[in-house]
Amino acid sequence: MKNSVTNELLLHIEEYIIDNDLINEDLGDIQELHNDIFNTDFYIIGYYNCEQWLKKHHINTFDAIEFVQEYEKDNFGETNPDINSERIVNMIAYITGEQILFDFAAQNNQPR
């Protein structure tokens, strides 16, 4: 995914850690942290806001759909037929956030 998306999501992760007083704590299970940050609530709400987010990051709609569908096929064996800007953008955040956190865990010898 684009660097601008990665950078934005890094800031989102940092804000979550600060807001939840996790700065000086062991981050624990990275999968649980990922779930808390990216799966318990939408990253962006509203079709219009999501469309604007794609434009802000210069992401082609079809490239975004393909990115999400490839992930779903690789991880679930099928794709979700529900295609709308809100679901696609939030899945991009979920997927990219997962990669950021798993890369962090690997670099710091933490369990996933």
Secondary structure, DSSP 8 states (H G I E B T S, - for coil): --HHHHHHHHHHHHHHHHHTT-TTS----HHHHHHHHHTSS-SS-SHHHHHHHHHHTT--HHHHHHHHHHHHHHHHSS--S---HHHHHHHHHHHHHHHHHHHHHHHTT---
